[in-house]
Amino acid sequence: KRVDATHTTLDYYFHGDPGGNIPSWLANSVVEENPLKLLQNFHDLVKLERYQGKKFAFIK
């Protein structure tokens, strides 16, 4: 969701259904590490030339 001209909010959802309990190490990894890695990778991707000046209808 766009906050202003230079800020956006991002909701990160994870759903796991292994048919039982999720091990704590996996849950902790998903909660603590994955969102940061996702944002770091996204930060690098948006700098690529192919995304500069692009508009996408699905992004408001």
PDB file of N, CA, C and O in Angstrom:
ATOM      1  N   LYS A   1       0.851  -1.174   0.000  1.00  0.00           N
ATOM      2  CA  LYS A   1       0.000   0.000   0.000  1.00  0.00           C
ATOM      3  C   LYS A   1       0.900   1.240   0.000  1.00  0.00           C
ATOM      4  O   LYS A   1       1.843   1.336   0.785  1.00  0.00           O
ATOM      5  N   ARG A   2       0.599   2.165  -0.875  1.00  0.00           N
ATOM      6  CA  ARG A   2       1.394   3.388  -0.956  1.00  0.00           C
ATOM      7  C   ARG A   2       1.066   4.305   0.220  1.00  0.00           C
ATOM      8  O   ARG A   2      -0.101   4.580   0.501  1.00  0.00           O
ATOM      9  N   VAL A   3       2.097   4.766   0.893  1.00  0.00           N
ATOM     10  CA  VAL A   3       1.940   5.692   2.011  1.00  0.00           C
ATOM     11  C   VAL A   3       2.080   7.120   1.511  1.00  0.00           C
ATOM     12  O   VAL A   3       1.251   7.979   1.809  1.00  0.00           O
ATOM     13  N   ASP A   4       3.137   7.365   0.749  1.00  0.00           N
ATOM     14  CA  ASP A   4       3.355   8.665   0.120  1.00  0.00           C
ATOM     15  C   ASP A   4       4.253   8.444  -1.090  1.00  0.00           C
ATOM     16  O   ASP A   4       4.431   7.308  -1.529  1.00  0.00           O
ATOM     17  N   ALA A   5       4.814   9.506  -1.630  1.00  0.00           N
ATOM     18  CA  ALA A   5       5.587   9.403  -2.873  1.00  0.00           C
ATOM     19  C   ALA A   5       6.824   8.514  -2.757  1.00  0.00           C
ATOM     20  O   ALA A   5       7.299   7.981  -3.761  1.00  0.00           O
ATOM     21  N   THR A   6       7.342   8.352  -1.557  1.00  0.00           N
ATOM     22  CA  THR A   6       8.578   7.574  -1.397  1.00  0.00           C
ATOM     23  C   THR A   6       8.468   6.415  -0.415  1.00  0.00           C
ATOM     24  O   THR A   6       9.471   5.765  -0.121  1.00  0.00           O
ATOM     25  N   HIS A   7       7.273   6.143   0.099  1.00  0.00           N
ATOM     26  CA  HIS A   7       7.117   5.078   1.089  1.00  0.00           C
ATOM     27  C   HIS A   7       5.941   4.169   0.746  1.00  0.00           C
ATOM     28  O   HIS A   7       4.901   4.615   0.261  1.00  0.00           O
ATOM     29  N   THR A   8       6.142   2.892   1.012  1.00  0.00           N
ATOM     30  CA  THR A   8       5.118   1.879   0.775  1.00  0.00           C
ATOM     31  C   THR A   8       5.092   0.939   1.963  1.00  0.00           C
ATOM     32  O   THR A   8       6.137   0.633   2.538  1.00  0.00           O
ATOM     33  N   THR A   9       3.916   0.481   2.334  1.00  0.00           N
ATOM     34  CA  THR A   9       3.831  -0.548   3.370  1.00  0.00           C
ATOM     35  C   THR A   9       3.735  -1.905   2.687  1.00  0.00           C
ATOM     36  O   THR A   9       3.219  -2.028   1.576  1.00  0.00           O
ATOM     37  N   LEU A  10       4.237  -2.906   3.367  1.00  0.00           N
ATOM     38  CA  LEU A  10       4.241  -4.256   2.832  1.00  0.00           C
ATOM     39  C   LEU A  10       3.760  -5.201   3.918  1.00  0.00           C
ATOM     40  O   LEU A  10       4.276  -5.186   5.036  1.00  0.00           O
ATOM     41  N   ASP A  11       2.784  -6.012   3.596  1.00  0.00           N
ATOM     42  CA  ASP A  11       2.327  -7.061   4.509  1.00  0.00           C
ATOM     43  C   ASP A  11       2.927  -8.371   4.034  1.00  0.00           C
ATOM     44  O   ASP A  11       2.832  -8.707   2.854  1.00  0.00           O
ATOM     45  N   TYR A  12       3.540  -9.110   4.939  1.00  0.00           N
ATOM     46  CA  TYR A  12       4.183 -10.377   4.612  1.00  0.00           C
ATOM     47  C   TYR A  12       3.440 -11.479   5.346  1.00  0.00           C
ATOM     48  O   TYR A  12       3.373 -11.476   6.576  1.00  0.00           O
ATOM     49  N   TYR A  13       2.892 -12.403   4.610  1.00  0.00           N
ATOM     50  CA  TYR A  13       2.148 -13.511   5.195  1.00  0.00           C
ATOM     51  C   TYR A  13       2.842 -14.817   4.854  1.00  0.00           C
ATOM     52  O   TYR A  13       3.349 -14.997   3.746  1.00  0.00           O
ATOM     53  N   PHE A  14       2.858 -15.712   5.807  1.00  0.00           N
ATOM     54  CA  PHE A  14       3.392 -17.051   5.579  1.00  0.00           C
ATOM     55  C   PHE A  14       2.379 -18.049   6.096  1.00  0.00           C
ATOM     56  O   PHE A  14       1.838 -17.897   7.191  1.00  0.00           O
ATOM     57  N   HIS A  15       2.133 -19.059   5.306  1.00  0.00           N
ATOM     58  CA  HIS A  15       1.223 -20.117   5.731  1.00  0.00           C
ATOM     59  C   HIS A  15       1.946 -21.441   5.559  1.00  0.00           C
ATOM     60  O   HIS A  15       2.414 -21.773   4.470  1.00  0.00           O
ATOM     61  N   GLY A  16       2.030 -22.182   6.631  1.00  0.00           N
ATOM     62  CA  GLY A  16       2.646 -23.496   6.572  1.00  0.00           C
ATOM     63  C   GLY A  16       1.697 -24.534   7.133  1.00  0.00           C
ATOM     64  O   GLY A  16       1.130 -24.344   8.209  1.00  0.00           O
ATOM     65  N   ASP A  17       1.523 -25.613   6.425  1.00  0.00           N
ATOM     66  CA  ASP A  17       0.646 -26.686   6.885  1.00  0.00           C
ATOM     67  C   ASP A  17       1.334 -28.023   6.640  1.00  0.00           C
ATOM     68  O   ASP A  17       1.012 -28.732   5.687  1.00  0.00           O
ATOM     69  N   PRO A  18       2.281 -28.359   7.506  1.00  0.00           N
ATOM     70  CA  PRO A  18       3.016 -29.607   7.307  1.00  0.00           C
ATOM     71  C   PRO A  18       2.261 -30.846   7.797  1.00  0.00           C
ATOM     72  O   PRO A  18       2.818 -31.943   7.828  1.00  0.00           O
ATOM     73  N   GLY A  19       1.008 -30.668   8.175  1.00  0.00           N
ATOM     74  CA  GLY A  19       0.238 -31.803   8.671  1.00  0.00           C
ATOM     75  C   GLY A  19       0.514 -32.088  10.136  1.00  0.00           C
ATOM     76  O   GLY A  19       0.232 -33.186  10.616  1.00  0.00           O
ATOM     77  N   GLY A  20       1.044 -31.148  10.828  1.00  0.00           N
ATOM     78  CA  GLY A  20       1.367 -31.312  12.244  1.00  0.00           C
ATOM     79  C   GLY A  20       2.008 -30.046  12.762  1.00  0.00           C
ATOM     80  O   GLY A  20       1.759 -28.956  12.247  1.00  0.00           O
ATOM     81  N   ASN A  21       2.829 -30.190  13.775  1.00  0.00           N
ATOM     82  CA  ASN A  21       3.502 -29.027  14.354  1.00  0.00           C
ATOM     83  C   ASN A  21       4.632 -28.546  13.456  1.00  0.00           C
ATOM     84  O   ASN A  21       5.324 -29.347  12.828  1.00  0.00           O
ATOM     85  N   ILE A  22       4.808 -27.250  13.402  1.00  0.00           N
ATOM     86  CA  ILE A  22       5.937 -26.671  12.682  1.00  0.00           C
ATOM     87  C   ILE A  22       7.092 -26.561  13.671  1.00  0.00           C
ATOM     88  O   ILE A  22       6.927 -25.985  14.746  1.00  0.00           O
ATOM     89  N   PRO A  23       8.263 -27.106  13.326  1.00  0.00           N
ATOM     90  CA  PRO A  23       9.404 -27.008  14.245  1.00  0.00           C
ATOM     91  C   PRO A  23       9.733 -25.546  14.547  1.00  0.00           C
ATOM     92  O   PRO A  23       9.624 -24.683  13.675  1.00  0.00           O
ATOM     93  N   SER A  24      10.131 -25.281  15.777  1.00  0.00           N
ATOM     94  CA  SER A  24      10.399 -23.899  16.184  1.00  0.00           C
ATOM     95  C   SER A  24      11.501 -23.262  15.354  1.00  0.00           C
ATOM     96  O   SER A  24      11.432 -22.065  15.073  1.00  0.00           O
ATOM     97  N   TRP A  25      12.521 -24.024  14.949  1.00  0.00           N
ATOM     98  CA  TRP A  25      13.602 -23.454  14.144  1.00  0.00           C
ATOM     99  C   TRP A  25      13.082 -22.968  12.796  1.00  0.00           C
ATOM    100  O   TRP A  25      13.560 -21.962  12.272  1.00  0.00           O
ATOM    101  N   LEU A  26      12.102 -23.679  12.233  1.00  0.00           N
ATOM    102  CA  LEU A  26      11.534 -23.271  10.951  1.00  0.00           C
ATOM    103  C   LEU A  26      10.661 -22.034  11.121  1.00  0.00           C
ATOM    104  O   LEU A  26      10.750 -21.090  10.336  1.00  0.00           O
ATOM    105  N   ALA A  27       9.829 -22.043  12.134  1.00  0.00           N
ATOM    106  CA  ALA A  27       8.966 -20.888  12.393  1.00  0.00           C
ATOM    107  C   ALA A  27       9.807 -19.641  12.662  1.00  0.00           C
ATOM    108  O   ALA A  27       9.505 -18.565  12.147  1.00  0.00           O
ATOM    109  N   ASN A  28      10.852 -19.782  13.460  1.00  0.00           N
ATOM    110  CA  ASN A  28      11.724 -18.643  13.762  1.00  0.00           C
ATOM    111  C   ASN A  28      12.434 -18.136  12.511  1.00  0.00           C
ATOM    112  O   ASN A  28      12.592 -16.929  12.332  1.00  0.00           O
ATOM    113  N   SER A  29      12.857 -19.045  11.656  1.00  0.00           N
ATOM    114  CA  SER A  29      13.516 -18.656  10.418  1.00  0.00           C
ATOM    115  C   SER A  29      12.583 -17.843   9.536  1.00  0.00           C
ATOM    116  O   SER A  29      12.971 -16.813   8.986  1.00  0.00           O
ATOM    117  N   VAL A  30      11.364 -18.311   9.409  1.00  0.00           N
ATOM    118  CA  VAL A  30      10.383 -17.628   8.563  1.00  0.00           C
ATOM    119  C   VAL A  30      10.075 -16.248   9.119  1.00  0.00           C
ATOM    120  O   VAL A  30       9.999 -15.275   8.369  1.00  0.00           O
ATOM    121  N   VAL A  31       9.901 -16.162  10.420  1.00  0.00           N
ATOM    122  CA  VAL A  31       9.518 -14.894  11.045  1.00  0.00           C
ATOM    123  C   VAL A  31      10.675 -13.899  11.075  1.00  0.00           C
ATOM    124  O   VAL A  31      10.467 -12.707  10.849  1.00  0.00           O
ATOM    125  N   GLU A  32      11.870 -14.363  11.346  1.00  0.00           N
ATOM    126  CA  GLU A  32      12.991 -13.454  11.571  1.00  0.00           C
ATOM    127  C   GLU A  32      13.840 -13.185  10.330  1.00  0.00           C
ATOM    128  O   GLU A  32      14.254 -12.048  10.102  1.00  0.00           O
ATOM    129  N   GLU A  33      14.100 -14.203   9.535  1.00  0.00           N
ATOM    130  CA  GLU A  33      15.064 -14.062   8.445  1.00  0.00           C
ATOM    131  C   GLU A  33      14.436 -13.795   7.083  1.00  0.00           C
ATOM    132  O   GLU A  33      14.918 -12.937   6.343  1.00  0.00           O
ATOM    133  N   ASN A  34      13.393 -14.500   6.745  1.00  0.00           N
ATOM    134  CA  ASN A  34      12.849 -14.414   5.392  1.00  0.00           C
ATOM    135  C   ASN A  34      12.340 -13.030   4.999  1.00  0.00           C
ATOM    136  O   ASN A  34      12.624 -12.593   3.884  1.00  0.00           O
ATOM    137  N   PRO A  35      11.603 -12.315   5.854  1.00  0.00           N
ATOM    138  CA  PRO A  35      11.163 -10.978   5.434  1.00  0.00           C
ATOM    139  C   PRO A  35      12.334 -10.045   5.121  1.00  0.00           C
ATOM    140  O   PRO A  35      12.270  -9.280   4.159  1.00  0.00           O
ATOM    141  N   LEU A  36      13.383 -10.099   5.906  1.00  0.00           N
ATOM    142  CA  LEU A  36      14.549  -9.253   5.661  1.00  0.00           C
ATOM    143  C   LEU A  36      15.225  -9.638   4.349  1.00  0.00           C
ATOM    144  O   LEU A  36      15.582  -8.767   3.556  1.00  0.00           O
ATOM    145  N   LYS A  37      15.402 -10.938   4.115  1.00  0.00           N
ATOM    146  CA  LYS A  37      16.016 -11.395   2.866  1.00  0.00           C
ATOM    147  C   LYS A  37      15.173 -10.985   1.665  1.00  0.00           C
ATOM    148  O   LYS A  37      15.709 -10.565   0.639  1.00  0.00           O
ATOM    149  N   LEU A  38      13.867 -11.105   1.790  1.00  0.00           N
ATOM    150  CA  LEU A  38      12.964 -10.712   0.715  1.00  0.00           C
ATOM    151  C   LEU A  38      13.148  -9.237   0.372  1.00  0.00           C
ATOM    152  O   LEU A  38      13.271  -8.883  -0.800  1.00  0.00           O
ATOM    153  N   LEU A  39      13.168  -8.382   1.381  1.00  0.00           N
ATOM    154  CA  LEU A  39      13.314  -6.949   1.142  1.00  0.00           C
ATOM    155  C   LEU A  39      14.692  -6.593   0.589  1.00  0.00           C
ATOM    156  O   LEU A  39      14.811  -5.706  -0.256  1.00  0.00           O
ATOM    157  N   GLN A  40      15.727  -7.277   1.062  1.00  0.00           N
ATOM    158  CA  GLN A  40      17.067  -7.020   0.532  1.00  0.00           C
ATOM    159  C   GLN A  40      17.139  -7.397  -0.944  1.00  0.00           C
ATOM    160  O   GLN A  40      17.702  -6.654  -1.748  1.00  0.00           O
ATOM    161  N   ASN A  41      16.576  -8.539  -1.303  1.00  0.00           N
ATOM    162  CA  ASN A  41      16.568  -8.964  -2.704  1.00  0.00           C
ATOM    163  C   ASN A  41      15.718  -8.028  -3.553  1.00  0.00           C
ATOM    164  O   ASN A  41      16.096  -7.687  -4.674  1.00  0.00           O
ATOM    165  N   PHE A  42      14.583  -7.615  -3.028  1.00  0.00           N
ATOM    166  CA  PHE A  42      13.708  -6.698  -3.746  1.00  0.00           C
ATOM    167  C   PHE A  42      14.416  -5.364  -3.977  1.00  0.00           C
ATOM    168  O   PHE A  42      14.313  -4.780  -5.056  1.00  0.00           O
ATOM    169  N   HIS A  43      15.125  -4.893  -2.978  1.00  0.00           N
ATOM    170  CA  HIS A  43      15.877  -3.638  -3.084  1.00  0.00           C
ATOM    171  C   HIS A  43      16.879  -3.716  -4.230  1.00  0.00           C
ATOM    172  O   HIS A  43      17.040  -2.754  -4.980  1.00  0.00           O
ATOM    173  N   ASP A  44      17.548  -4.848  -4.368  1.00  0.00           N
ATOM    174  CA  ASP A  44      18.511  -5.031  -5.459  1.00  0.00           C
ATOM    175  C   ASP A  44      17.810  -5.130  -6.812  1.00  0.00           C
ATOM    176  O   ASP A  44      18.291  -4.577  -7.801  1.00  0.00           O
ATOM    177  N   LEU A  45      16.691  -5.824  -6.860  1.00  0.00           N
ATOM    178  CA  LEU A  45      15.972  -6.008  -8.124  1.00  0.00           C
ATOM    179  C   LEU A  45      15.434  -4.707  -8.696  1.00  0.00           C
ATOM    180  O   LEU A  45      15.531  -4.476  -9.902  1.00  0.00           O
ATOM    181  N   VAL A  46      14.873  -3.864  -7.860  1.00  0.00           N
ATOM    182  CA  VAL A  46      14.256  -2.638  -8.380  1.00  0.00           C
ATOM    183  C   VAL A  46      15.286  -1.664  -8.949  1.00  0.00           C
ATOM    184  O   VAL A  46      14.920  -0.720  -9.650  1.00  0.00           O
ATOM    185  N   LYS A  47      16.555  -1.880  -8.660  1.00  0.00           N
ATOM    186  CA  LYS A  47      17.602  -1.037  -9.223  1.00  0.00           C
ATOM    187  C   LYS A  47      17.965  -1.436 -10.655  1.00  0.00           C
ATOM    188  O   LYS A  47      18.632  -0.676 -11.357  1.00  0.00           O
ATOM    189  N   LEU A  48      17.532  -2.617 -11.090  1.00  0.00           N
ATOM    190  CA  LEU A  48      17.870  -3.081 -12.430  1.00  0.00           C
ATOM    191  C   LEU A  48      17.236  -2.184 -13.489  1.00  0.00           C
ATOM    192  O   LEU A  48      16.122  -1.689 -13.316  1.00  0.00           O
ATOM    193  N   GLU A  49      17.956  -1.987 -14.577  1.00  0.00           N
ATOM    194  CA  GLU A  49      17.509  -1.088 -15.638  1.00  0.00           C
ATOM    195  C   GLU A  49      16.130  -1.462 -16.177  1.00  0.00           C
ATOM    196  O   GLU A  49      15.333  -0.582 -16.503  1.00  0.00           O
ATOM    197  N   ARG A  50      15.845  -2.748 -16.272  1.00  0.00           N
ATOM    198  CA  ARG A  50      14.566  -3.171 -16.866  1.00  0.00           C
ATOM    199  C   ARG A  50      13.350  -2.738 -16.048  1.00  0.00           C
ATOM    200  O   ARG A  50      12.229  -2.769 -16.556  1.00  0.00           O
ATOM    201  N   TYR A  51      13.549  -2.337 -14.797  1.00  0.00           N
ATOM    202  CA  TYR A  51      12.430  -1.890 -13.963  1.00  0.00           C
ATOM    203  C   TYR A  51      12.360  -0.371 -13.810  1.00  0.00           C
ATOM    204  O   TYR A  51      11.420   0.139 -13.200  1.00  0.00           O
ATOM    205  N   GLN A  52      13.318   0.348 -14.344  1.00  0.00           N
ATOM    206  CA  GLN A  52      13.350   1.799 -14.191  1.00  0.00           C
ATOM    207  C   GLN A  52      12.260   2.449 -15.042  1.00  0.00           C
ATOM    208  O   GLN A  52      12.136   2.160 -16.232  1.00  0.00           O
ATOM    209  N   GLY A  53      11.480   3.319 -14.428  1.00  0.00           N
ATOM    210  CA  GLY A  53      10.438   4.049 -15.137  1.00  0.00           C
ATOM    211  C   GLY A  53       9.235   3.218 -15.524  1.00  0.00           C
ATOM    212  O   GLY A  53       8.401   3.677 -16.305  1.00  0.00           O
ATOM    213  N   LYS A  54       9.120   2.018 -15.006  1.00  0.00           N
ATOM    214  CA  LYS A  54       8.007   1.130 -15.362  1.00  0.00           C
ATOM    215  C   LYS A  54       6.788   1.424 -14.506  1.00  0.00           C
ATOM    216  O   LYS A  54       6.901   1.835 -13.352  1.00  0.00           O
ATOM    217  N   LYS A  55       5.643   1.209 -15.086  1.00  0.00           N
ATOM    218  CA  LYS A  55       4.360   1.312 -14.385  1.00  0.00           C
ATOM    219  C   LYS A  55       3.659  -0.032 -14.544  1.00  0.00           C
ATOM    220  O   LYS A  55       3.647  -0.611 -15.630  1.00  0.00           O
ATOM    221  N   PHE A  56       3.085  -0.514 -13.471  1.00  0.00           N
ATOM    222  CA  PHE A  56       2.364  -1.777 -13.494  1.00  0.00           C
ATOM    223  C   PHE A  56       0.942  -1.534 -13.022  1.00  0.00           C
ATOM    224  O   PHE A  56       0.729  -0.939 -11.966  1.00  0.00           O
ATOM    225  N   ALA A  57      -0.026  -1.988 -13.791  1.00  0.00           N
ATOM    226  CA  ALA A  57      -1.439  -1.745 -13.486  1.00  0.00           C
ATOM    227  C   ALA A  57      -1.841  -2.333 -12.136  1.00  0.00           C
ATOM    228  O   ALA A  57      -2.721  -1.797 -11.463  1.00  0.00           O
ATOM    229  N   PHE A  58      -1.204  -3.428 -11.741  1.00  0.00           N
ATOM    230  CA  PHE A  58      -1.578  -4.088 -10.494  1.00  0.00           C
ATOM    231  C   PHE A  58      -0.960  -3.426  -9.261  1.00  0.00           C
ATOM    232  O   PHE A  58      -1.267  -3.819  -8.135  1.00  0.00           O
ATOM    233  N   ILE A  59      -0.098  -2.432  -9.458  1.00  0.00           N
ATOM    234  CA  ILE A  59       0.479  -1.678  -8.345  1.00  0.00           C
ATOM    235  C   ILE A  59      -0.157  -0.302  -8.333  1.00  0.00           C
ATOM    236  O   ILE A  59      -0.043   0.463  -9.290  1.00  0.00           O
ATOM    237  N   LYS A  60      -0.832  -0.002  -7.230  1.00  0.00           N
ATOM    238  CA  LYS A  60      -1.538   1.278  -7.133  1.00  0.00           C
ATOM    239  C   LYS A  60      -0.829   2.207  -6.185  1.00  0.00           C
ATOM    240  O   LYS A  60      -1.276   3.335  -5.975  1.00  0.00           O
TER     241      LYS A  60
END
